């Protein structure tokens, strides 16, 4: 880093004034005289500069100077911040706010340091990115006992420079024990692992789940000095869950240090007992599930073809009961209503698990942390998250497994009202459908009503406490009666059996559910930045067509209420403010002029990709490429932020021009 000459001289003057103030020269003279006496007394006649510096350090003078000398940098106001050009390989669009943490001396902390990675062989041939060149990045996410952390992104490489430290609090959970410091025996009983998720973000901001790893941190309890180092081998996900992708060097430290440590044998015995206990629970549940399935098939032979899914594989290839993917999840103050929760889930991207080669669809359910960090997943991930949030809002919610048109397997959510009303929630779009069952014994109608929802069949429903299989004569959704107390229509699993393997902490293979994180994106600055970029792209596009661009800032501002109303309708299901918007536009468009507007919605903030999509619409293309007399162009961008930095991006293009007959 280089400073301008005037800043360098100013800095020198500040340091000089500070050293004069603390009489540094007098202290150096005293240390020099004392050091000379010591060295001459021991027979040494020539003193070096290193001897003098060691003497200063030994007496704490260097530490005193550095402690008193502090530099405060004032952050500019948000209005004055502009996005700088990349000065290195990448720019972190959402920088983590580094804050000093006050450590409570009565609490126990685990300091987890990542000291770099190695053997990420997929990036062995990747060239060193040039300064200013955008490249793919790695970001590490952590979750431990309701605490979540995120590293700074680093360029992808064979040996990525992941250098981060995370301070994790190890608190007790017994009644009245929250304020007491956890000792070694208490921490040994804390079986919660540190869940680590590694995400790769490519140059177009697309995310890829690289690895999901559960770190058992308790080996540090046997370390005499309270610290230990590990080389963690990360494995791939899905079909590559047995293939190593890289190694992370990790250092663990306990603060404050333990007065009494445990022996490695005690720790390994505890871990073996936990694994044995979990394995026995899983074995007993598997025996029960097989018996339950045989009974279900004996009801009707056709049940063998129904979509009754009892187990599902997560990203690490671990088979878990589907009920374990759902929890009653409370969003705190981040989400206010169930419909807002549905809107949030619909803003997370939809992507099927990647398949190498042919063979059709590969199903892969994700742990909640992996889904949230990646910000996209399959329909099952969306449905389990939405069901968890609706349960947190106190609704009776279930995940439905069935099919859509053409027999495509699908998952969605349903809620049951206290009066028996059934509502379907499409987790990919946020749409709600009221279920109106058709009684097959009713006389036939000339034209039967077409169902409003897209669902064809339903094989089973489940939540965190219940699993029910559809044993009605037909599994068609429109004929289905969702009376779960009627055992002739729905065959339920034992709640006790489900609780033994699906309750929080029931088995070691069950990952703890993470809390939702508040958005780190500033909606106003993100909207402003995107709007400036869209304006530039529109002007350049019109310039290529030989057209000039005159912007109407007032008309652009008038488009804001419309975008706010569109998002309110999506999030709350109500529409308002249209009359005021129409009245304002009529006043802004003179007599004899024509107004045209085109709104469009995205769930990403890639401006170039969004503009290319807009131009594929003939309505938008007609506005952007408008020709005529007194043409004025307007555009408004509005970014609405949700938890996990999910975004609803609304863009509205408009133009007004004098009508010429």
C-alpha positions in Angstrom: 0.0 0.0 0.0 1.4 3.4 -1.0 0.4 6.8 0.5 0.5 10.2 -1.2 3.5 12.3 -0.1 1.3 14.7 1.9 -0.4 11.8 3.8 3.0 10.2 4.5 4.4 13.3 6.0 1.3 13.8 8.0 1.5 10.3 9.4 5.2 10.8 10.2 4.3 13.9 12.2 1.6 12.2 14.1 4.0 9.4 15.1 6.7 11.9 16.0 4.4 13.9 18.2 3.2 10.7 20.0 6.7 9.5 20.7 7.8 12.9 22.0 4.7 13.0 24.3 5.7 9.7 26.0 9.4 10.7 26.2 10.5 7.7 24.1 14.1 9.1 23.8 14.5 9.2 27.5 13.3 5.6 27.8 15.6 4.4 25.1 18.6 6.1 26.8 17.7 4.4 30.1 17.4 1.0 28.4 20.6 1.5 26.5 22.5 2.4 29.6 21.1 -0.6 31.5 21.8 -3.0 28.5 25.3 -1.7 28.2 25.9 -2.4 31.9 24.5 -5.9 31.6 26.4 -6.8 28.4 29.7 -5.3 29.6 29.4 -7.1 32.8 29.0 -10.4 31.0 32.1 -9.7 28.8 30.3 -8.6 25.6 31.7 -5.4 24.1 29.7 -4.8 20.9 26.0 -4.2 21.0 23.8 -4.7 17.9 20.5 -3.0 17.1 18.8 -6.3 17.8 20.1 -6.3 21.3 18.6 -2.9 21.9 15.2 -3.8 20.4 15.1 -7.0 22.6 15.8 -4.9 25.6 12.9 -2.5 24.7 10.6 -5.4 24.1 11.6 -7.1 27.4 10.7 -4.0 29.4 7.3 -3.7 27.6 8.1 -0.3 26.0 7.3 -1.4 22.4 3.9 -2.8 23.6 3.1 0.4 25.5 3.8 2.5 22.3 1.7 0.3 20.1 -1.1 0.1 22.7 -1.4 3.9 22.9 -1.0 4.5 19.2 -4.4 3.9 17.5 -5.8 5.0 14.1 -9.5 5.5 13.7 -10.9 5.4 10.2 -14.2 7.0 9.7 -16.6 5.2 7.4 -18.2 7.3 4.7 -22.0 7.7 4.8 -24.0 5.2 2.7 -24.9 7.9 0.2 -21.2 8.6 -0.5 -20.3 4.9 -1.0 -19.8 3.9 -4.6 -18.8 0.4 -5.7 -15.1 0.6 -6.6 -13.5 -1.2 -9.5 -12.1 -4.6 -8.5 -8.6 -4.1 -7.1 -7.9 -7.9 -7.0 -9.3 -11.1 -8.3 -12.7 -10.7 -6.7 -15.0 -8.3 -4.8 -17.0 -9.5 -1.8 -20.4 -8.0 -2.5 -21.6 -8.7 1.0 -18.6 -8.0 3.3 -18.8 -9.4 6.7 -18.9 -6.7 9.3 -15.9 -7.3 11.6 -16.8 -6.3 15.2 -14.9 -6.7 18.5 -16.4 -9.4 20.6 -16.7 -9.0 24.4 -15.7 -12.4 25.8 -17.7 -13.2 29.0 -15.1 -14.7 31.4 -17.8 -16.8 33.0 -18.5 -18.6 29.7 -16.6 -21.3 27.8 -15.6 -20.6 24.2 -14.3 -22.8 21.4 -12.0 -20.8 19.0 -12.0 -22.6 15.6 -9.3 -21.4 13.2 -9.1 -22.4 9.6 -5.5 -22.3 8.6 -5.8 -22.8 4.8 -6.8 -25.6 2.5 -4.9 -28.0 0.3 -5.4 -30.9 -2.2 -8.4 -29.3 -4.0 -7.2 -31.2 -7.1 -10.1 -30.0 -9.3 -8.5 -26.6 -9.3 -4.9 -27.9 -9.9 -4.7 -26.6 -13.4 -6.5 -23.3 -12.7 -4.3 -20.4 -13.7 -3.5 -17.6 -11.2 -6.1 -14.9 -11.8 -4.8 -11.5 -13.0 -5.5 -8.4 -10.9 -9.0 -7.1 -11.7 -10.1 -10.4 -13.2 -13.2 -11.9 -11.7 -12.8 -15.5 -10.7 -14.6 -18.3 -8.9 -14.5 -18.2 -5.1 -14.8 -20.5 -2.1 -16.9 -19.5 1.0 -17.0 -21.5 4.2 -20.2 -21.5 6.4 -20.4 -22.8 10.0 -23.2 -23.7 12.3 -22.9 -24.7 16.0 -25.6 -24.7 18.6 -27.7 -21.9 17.1 -24.6 -19.8 16.1 -23.9 -19.2 12.4 -20.7 -17.8 10.7 -19.5 -17.1 7.2 -15.9 -16.7 6.0 -14.7 -14.1 3.5 -14.7 -15.5 -0.1 -11.3 -16.5 -1.4 -10.3 -17.4 -5.0 -10.6 -21.1 -5.9 -7.2 -22.8 -6.0 -5.6 -26.1 -5.3 -4.5 -24.6 -2.0 -7.2 -22.0 -1.2 -6.1 -19.2 1.2 -9.0 -19.8 3.7 -7.6 -18.1 6.8 -10.5 -17.4 9.3 -11.2 -17.6 13.0 -14.6 -18.3 14.5 -15.5 -17.9 18.2 -18.1 -20.5 19.2 -19.8 -20.4 22.6 -20.2 -23.7 24.3 -23.1 -23.1 26.7 -25.0 -25.4 28.9 -28.7 -26.2 28.3 -30.0 -27.5 31.6 -32.6 -25.5 33.6 -30.9 -22.6 35.3 -27.5 -23.6 33.9 -27.3 -21.1 31.0 -25.0 -18.7 33.0 -22.7 -21.4 34.4 -19.3 -22.2 32.8 -19.3 -25.6 31.1 -16.6 -28.0 32.5 -14.9 -30.8 30.6 -17.5 -33.4 31.7 -20.4 -31.2 30.6 -18.8 -30.4 27.3 -18.2 -34.2 26.7 -22.0 -34.6 26.8 -22.5 -31.9 24.1 -22.7 -34.1 21.0 -23.6 -31.3 18.6 -21.1 -31.2 15.8 -19.8 -28.1 14.1 -21.5 -28.3 10.7 -19.2 -26.9 7.9 -20.5 -26.2 4.4 -18.2 -25.2 1.6 -19.8 -23.3 -1.3 -18.2 -22.4 -4.6 -19.5 -19.3 -6.4 -18.6 -19.0 -10.1 -18.1 -15.9 -12.1 -21.8 -15.5 -12.9 -22.7 -15.7 -9.2 -24.1 -19.3 -9.5 -23.5 -21.3 -6.3 -22.4 -24.9 -6.1 -22.4 -27.1 -3.0 -18.8 -28.5 -2.7 -18.9 -30.3 0.6 -20.9 -30.7 3.8 -18.9 -31.9 6.9 -19.8 -32.5 10.5 -16.8 -31.9 12.8 -16.7 -33.6 16.2 -14.7 -31.0 18.1 -14.4 -32.8 21.4 -10.9 -34.1 20.8 -9.7 -30.7 22.2 -11.0 -31.8 25.7 -8.0 -34.1 26.1 -5.4 -31.6 25.0 -3.2 -30.5 28.0 -2.8 -26.9 26.7 -6.4 -26.6 25.5 -5.5 -26.6 21.8 -5.3 -29.1 19.0 -4.8 -29.1 15.2 -6.7 -31.3 12.7 -6.5 -32.0 9.0 -10.1 -32.4 7.9 -10.7 -34.3 4.7 -13.8 -32.9 2.9 -15.9 -35.3 0.8 -18.1 -34.4 -2.2 -21.9 -34.5 -2.2 -24.5 -36.6 -3.9 -23.1 -39.2 -6.3 -19.6 -38.0 -5.3 -20.2 -38.3 -1.5 -17.3 -40.9 -1.2 -14.8 -38.8 -3.2 -12.4 -36.5 -1.4 -12.5 -32.9 -2.7 -9.9 -31.3 -0.5 -8.4 -30.9 3.0 -8.8 -28.1 5.5 -6.3 -27.5 8.3 -8.1 -26.6 11.5 -6.9 -25.5 14.9 -9.2 -25.7 17.9 -8.6 -23.8 21.2 -10.7 -23.6 24.4 -11.0 -20.3 26.3 -10.5 -20.3 29.2 -8.3 -23.4 29.4 -9.6 -26.4 31.3 -8.3 -27.0 34.8 -8.8 -30.7 34.3 -8.6 -32.4 31.0 -10.0 -35.8 29.9 -8.1 -38.7 28.6 -8.5 -39.6 24.9 -9.9 -43.0 26.0 -12.8 -41.4 27.8 -13.7 -39.2 24.7 -13.5 -42.1 22.3 -15.6 -44.3 24.6 -18.3 -41.6 24.9 -18.3 -41.2 21.1 -18.6 -45.0 20.6 -21.5 -45.2 23.1 -23.3 -42.4 21.2 -22.8 -44.1 17.9 -23.9 -47.4 19.3 -27.1 -45.9 20.8 -28.0 -44.2 17.6 -27.3 -47.3 15.5 -29.6 -49.3 17.8 -32.4 -46.7 17.5 -32.1 -46.6 13.7 -32.0 -50.4 13.5 -35.2 -50.7 15.6 -36.9 -48.1 13.5 -35.9 -49.9 10.2 -37.4 -53.1 11.6 -40.6 -51.3 12.4 -40.8 -49.5 9.0 -40.4 -52.8 7.2 -43.3 -54.3 9.2 -45.4 -51.2 8.7 -44.8 -51.3 4.9 -45.8 -55.0 4.7 -49.0 -54.2 6.4 -49.6 -51.3 4.0 -49.1 -53.5 1.0 -51.6 -56.1 2.4 -54.4 -53.5 2.3 -54.2 -53.3 -1.5 -51.7 -54.8 -3.9 -51.8 -51.5 -6.0 -50.2 -49.7 -3.0 -46.8 -50.9 -4.2 -46.9 -48.2 -7.0 -47.9 -45.3 -4.7 -45.3 -42.6 -3.8 -44.9 -43.5 -0.1 -41.4 -42.2 0.8 -40.2 -43.2 4.2 -36.5 -42.5 3.8 -34.5 -40.0 1.8 -30.8 -39.5 1.2 -29.1 -36.2 2.2 -26.2 -34.5 0.4 -23.7 -36.9 2.1 -25.6 -40.0 1.0 -27.0 -40.7 4.5 -30.4 -42.4 4.6 -32.7 -40.6 7.1 -36.4 -40.8 7.8 -38.2 -38.0 5.8 -39.8 -36.7 9.1 -36.3 -35.7 10.3 -36.0 -33.1 7.6 -38.9 -31.1 9.1 -38.7 -29.1 12.4 -40.9 -26.4 13.9 -38.8 -23.4 12.9 -39.4 -20.0 14.3 -38.0 -17.1 12.3 -37.9 -14.6 15.2 -38.6 -11.1 13.8 -37.3 -11.9 10.3 -40.7 -13.1 9.0 -44.0 -11.8 10.3 -46.7 -14.0 8.6 -47.0 -17.5 7.1 -47.6 -15.9 3.7 -44.4 -13.9 4.0 -42.7 -17.2 4.9 -44.0 -18.7 1.7 -42.8 -15.7 -0.3 -39.3 -16.1 1.2 -39.1 -19.8 0.4 -40.2 -19.2 -3.2 -37.3 -16.7 -3.7 -34.7 -19.5 -3.1 -33.7 -20.9 -6.5 -35.0 -24.2 -7.8 -32.4 -26.6 -9.2 -32.5 -30.4 -9.4 -29.5 -32.4 -8.1 -26.9 -32.7 -10.9 -26.7 -36.1 -12.7 -23.6 -37.4 -14.4 -24.8 -39.2 -17.5 -28.3 -40.4 -18.3 -30.7 -42.4 -16.2 -33.3 -39.8 -15.3 -33.8 -37.7 -12.2 -31.5 -38.2 -9.2 -33.1 -37.3 -5.9 -31.1 -35.6 -3.3 -32.6 -34.0 -0.2 -30.4 -31.4 1.5 -29.8 -30.5 5.2 -31.2 -27.2 6.0 -27.9 -25.4 6.4 -26.6 -26.6 3.0 -29.9 -25.5 1.3 -29.8 -22.0 2.9 -26.1 -21.5 2.2 -26.5 -22.5 -1.4 -29.7 -20.5 -1.8 -31.2 -23.1 -4.1 -32.4 -26.7 -4.1 -35.0 -29.1 -5.3 -38.8 -29.0 -4.6 -38.3 -31.3 -1.5 -35.9 -28.8 0.1 -38.3 -25.9 -0.5 -41.3 -28.0 0.8 -39.6 -29.1 4.0 -38.4 -25.6 4.8 -41.8 -24.0 4.2 -43.5 -26.8 6.3 -41.0 -26.1 9.1 -41.8 -22.3 9.0 -45.6 -22.9 9.0 -45.3 -25.2 11.9 -43.3 -22.5 13.7 -46.2 -20.1 13.0 -48.5 -22.6 14.9 -50.3 -24.1 11.8 -51.0 -27.8 11.3 -48.7 -28.3 8.3 -47.6 -31.3 6.3 -45.3 -32.0 3.4 -47.2 -33.9 0.6 -45.3 -36.3 -1.7 -47.1 -37.0 -5.0 -47.2 -36.1 -8.7 -48.0 -33.2 -11.0 -49.1 -33.4 -14.6 -47.5 -36.2 -16.7 -46.7 -38.1 -13.6 -43.7 -36.0 -12.6 -42.9 -36.6 -8.9 -43.3 -33.4 -6.8 -43.4 -32.2 -3.2 -45.6 -29.4 -1.8 -47.1 -28.3 1.5 -50.7 -28.5 2.9 -52.2 -27.0 6.0 -55.4 -28.2 7.8 -57.6 -25.6 9.5 -59.5 -26.2 12.7 -62.7 -26.4 10.7 -61.3 -29.0 8.4 -60.4 -26.6 5.5 -57.4 -27.8 3.5 -55.0 -25.4 1.8 -52.2 -26.4 -0.6 -49.0 -24.2 -0.6 -46.7 -24.4 -3.6 -43.3 -23.8 -2.1 -41.6 -23.0 -5.5 -44.0 -20.1 -6.3 -45.7 -19.1 -3.0 -49.1 -19.7 -4.5 -52.0 -21.0 -2.3 -54.8 -23.2 -3.4 -58.0 -24.1 -1.4 -58.7 -27.8 -1.8 -62.3 -28.7 -2.7 -62.7 -32.5 -2.8 -65.0 -34.1 -5.3 -67.4 -36.7 -3.9 -67.3 -39.7 -6.4 -70.8 -40.7 -5.3 -72.3 -37.4 -6.4 -74.3 -37.4 -9.7 -72.0 -36.5 -12.7 -72.0 -32.9 -13.8 -72.1 -31.9 -17.5 -68.7 -30.1 -17.1 -66.8 -31.1 -13.9 -64.9 -28.1 -12.3 -61.3 -28.0 -13.2 -59.0 -28.0 -10.1 -57.2 -24.8 -9.5 -54.0 -26.6 -8.3 -51.5 -28.5 -10.5 -51.3 -31.6 -8.3 -52.6 -35.0 -9.6 -51.8 -37.7 -7.0 -50.7 -37.8 -3.4 -49.0 -40.8 -1.9 -48.1 -39.7 1.6 -48.0 -36.7 3.9 -45.6 -36.1 6.9 -44.3 -33.5 9.3 -41.9 -33.6 12.3 -44.2 -35.8 14.3 -46.4 -37.7 11.9 -46.2 -39.9 8.8 -49.4 -41.0 7.0 -49.8 -43.0 3.8 -52.8 -42.6 1.6 -54.8 -45.9 1.5 -57.9 -44.6 -0.2 -59.2 -46.3 -3.3 -57.8 -43.6 -5.5 -54.7 -41.4 -4.9 -56.1 -38.6 -7.1 -55.8 -35.3 -5.2 -59.2 -34.1 -6.3 -60.9 -37.2 -4.8 -58.8 -37.3 -1.7 -60.3 -36.7 1.7 -57.7 -35.4 4.2 -59.2 -36.8 7.3 -56.1 -38.1 9.1 -58.1 -39.5 12.0 -59.9 -42.0 9.7 -57.7 -45.1 9.7 -59.5 -46.5 6.7 -58.2 -43.6 4.6 -54.8 -42.9 6.0 -52.4 -45.4 7.6 -50.3 -43.7 10.2 -46.9 -44.6 11.6 -46.4 -44.8 15.4 -45.6 -41.4 16.8 -43.3 -43.0 19.4 -41.3 -44.8 16.7 -40.9 -41.5 14.8 -39.9 -39.6 17.9 -37.1 -42.1 18.7 -35.2 -41.2 15.5 -36.6 -37.8 14.4 -36.8 -35.8 17.6 -34.0 -33.1 18.0 -30.8 -34.8 19.3 -32.3 -38.3 19.0 -29.4 -39.7 16.9 -25.9 -38.6 16.0 -26.7 -38.6 12.3 -29.4 -35.9 12.8 -28.0 -32.5 12.1 -29.3 -29.6 14.4 -31.5 -27.1 12.7 -29.8 -23.7 12.1 -31.6 -20.4 12.8 -32.4 -18.0 9.9 -30.0 -15.1 9.3 -31.0 -11.5 8.7 -30.2 -10.1 5.2 -26.9 -8.4 4.8 -27.9 -6.6 1.6 -28.9 -3.0 1.9 -32.1 -2.8 -0.2 -31.8 0.9 -1.1 -28.2 0.8 -2.3 -28.7 -2.5 -4.2 -31.8 -1.0 -5.9 -29.9 2.1 -6.8 -26.8 0.2 -8.1 -29.0 -2.1 -10.3 -31.0 0.8 -11.7 -27.8 2.7 -12.8 -26.5 -0.4 -14.5 -29.9 -1.0 -16.3 -29.9 2.6 -17.4 -26.4 2.2 -18.9 -27.4 -1.0 -20.7 -30.6 0.6 -22.1 -28.6 3.6 -23.4 -26.0 1.4 -25.0 -28.7 -0.8 -26.6 -30.5 2.2 -28.1 -27.1 3.7 -29.2 -26.5 0.5 -31.2 -29.8 1.1 -32.9 -28.9 4.7 -33.7 -31.4 6.1 -31.1 -30.7 8.7 -28.5 -32.0 8.2 -24.9 -33.7 11.0 -22.9 -34.4 9.9 -19.3 -37.5 11.1 -17.4 -36.5 10.9 -13.8 -39.9 12.1 -12.5 -41.7 9.3 -14.4 -39.1 6.8 -13.1 -39.9 7.8 -9.5 -43.6 7.4 -10.1 -43.1 3.7 -11.0 -42.1 2.9 -7.4 -45.6 2.5 -6.0 -46.4 0.0 -8.7 -43.4 -2.2 -7.8 -44.2 -2.0 -4.1 -47.8 -3.1 -4.8 -46.6 -6.0 -6.9 -44.4 -7.3 -4.1 -47.1 -6.7 -1.5 -49.5 -8.8 -3.6 -47.0 -11.7 -3.8 -46.1 -11.6 -0.1 -49.5 -10.9 1.4 -52.0 -11.8 -1.3 -53.6 -8.4 -1.3 -53.5 -5.7 -3.9 -53.7 -2.0 -3.2 -52.5 1.4 -4.4 -53.4 0.9 -8.1 -55.7 3.9 -8.2 -53.0 6.3 -6.9 -50.5 4.9 -9.4 -52.8 5.3 -12.4 -53.7 8.9 -11.3 -50.0 9.9 -10.9 -49.2 8.5 -14.4 -52.1 10.3 -16.0 -50.9 13.6 -14.6 -47.3 12.9 -15.7 -48.3 12.1 -19.3 -49.5 15.1 -21.3 -52.5 15.1 -23.6 -51.7 13.6 -27.0 -49.0 11.3 -25.5 -49.0 7.5 -25.1 -47.7 5.7 -22.0 -46.4 2.1 -22.0 -45.1 0.1 -19.0 -43.6 -3.3 -18.5 -42.9 -4.9 -15.1 -40.8 -8.0 -14.6 -39.7 -10.0 -11.6 -36.4 -11.8 -10.8 -34.9 -13.6 -7.9 -31.2 -12.7 -8.7 -29.3 -9.5 -9.0 -27.3 -10.2 -12.2 -28.1 -7.1 -14.2 -26.9 -8.2 -17.6 -28.7 -11.5 -17.3 -31.9 -9.7 -16.3 -31.7 -7.2 -19.2 -31.1 -10.0 -21.7 -34.3 -11.8 -20.4 -36.3 -8.6 -20.6 -35.4 -8.0 -24.2 -36.8 -11.4 -25.1 -40.2 -10.1 -24.3 -41.7 -8.2 -27.3 -43.5 -5.8 -24.9 -40.3 -4.8 -23.2 -38.4 -4.6 -26.5 -41.1 -2.3 -27.9 -40.5 0.1 -24.9 -36.7 -0.1 -24.9 -36.5 0.4 -28.7 -39.3 3.0 -28.8 -39.1 5.4 -31.7 -41.2 8.5 -32.2 -41.6 12.2 -31.3 -40.7 13.4 -27.8 -39.7 9.9 -26.6 -38.9 9.8 -22.9 -37.6 6.6 -21.3 -38.1 5.6 -17.6 -36.9 2.6 -15.5 -37.2 1.8 -11.9 -35.6 -1.1 -10.0 -36.7 -2.2 -6.5 -34.9 -4.9 -4.5 -36.9 -6.4 -1.6 -34.7 -8.3 0.9 -35.7 -11.3 2.9 -33.8 -13.6 5.4 -30.7 -15.4 4.1 -30.2 -12.4 1.7 -32.9 -13.8 -0.6 -34.0 -11.0 -2.9 -37.2 -10.2 -4.9 -36.1 -7.9 -7.7 -38.7 -5.9 -9.6 -37.8 -3.9 -12.7 -40.3 -1.7 -14.6 -39.5 -0.2 -18.0 -41.7 2.6 -19.2 -41.9 5.2 -22.0 -44.0 8.1 -23.1 -44.1 9.6 -26.5 -46.3 11.9 -28.7 -48.8 10.0 -30.7 -48.5 10.7 -34.4 -51.3 9.6 -36.7 
